[in-house]
Amino acid sequence: MTDIEYRRRTASGEDIDEILRLNREWWESNIGYVIPRMTQVFPSPGEEYLMFNFNGHPYFNMREKVALWEHYRATEDFVGKPEVHIMRLEVRGDTAWLACEARIDEIALADGEHDPGTQNTLLIRATEIYHRDNGEGLPRWRMWHTHISPLPPADEPRPGFTDTTEERGLGWVPWQPLPEREA
C-alpha cells in the first residue's frame, strides 16, 4: 500500500485529490514560469505566504514570488519538466503537509552562453504546507508555505547507512519495498 493509498483511508478523498492537484499545478507551472497558473495554487492576496526557495533566499508574499518568476523568465535559458515523487502526505483537519523529491532535467536553449541541448539535472526535495483557506477566508485548499532544497549527490551514502539516493530511487521511504531496477 502506498502512502497516498493509506492517506485516502484517513482523510477525505476530495481533500487528497485537491492537494495532489495543487501539487501538480505548482510543479508543472515551473515549466516556463507560467505565472497565472502558479498563482492559482497559493492564497490570494498571499500576504502571509512564505517560501524558502531553491536559490537559498526567502520570499515573503505573492508579489515577491511573482517578481522572482518575472526575473527568472527574463534571465533563465533552461526548460525542463519535473518528475515529482511524493513521499508523504498528511491531512489533519484544515491543514496538510506534503513531502516530495523531484528530478528536473533542464535542457539549455540557444543563448550564446550555453550549447543548445546540454542537460543539467537538478535533484531536489520539498516540503509543502497547505491550509483550507484561499487567503480570503473561503474554505479552499491553497499552498501557504514551501521549502525547497537540493538533494545530496545521487551516489553519496547516507550517513549512518550505506544506501544512496541513486540506489533507493526518488520518493522511496522505508515502509515501502525498494523499487525494481533494470539490470
Summary of the structure (lengths in Angstrom):
residues: 183
radius of gyration: 17.5
end to end distance: 25.2
largest distance: 52.8
contacts: 495
relative contact order: 0.17
helix: 26%
strand: 31%
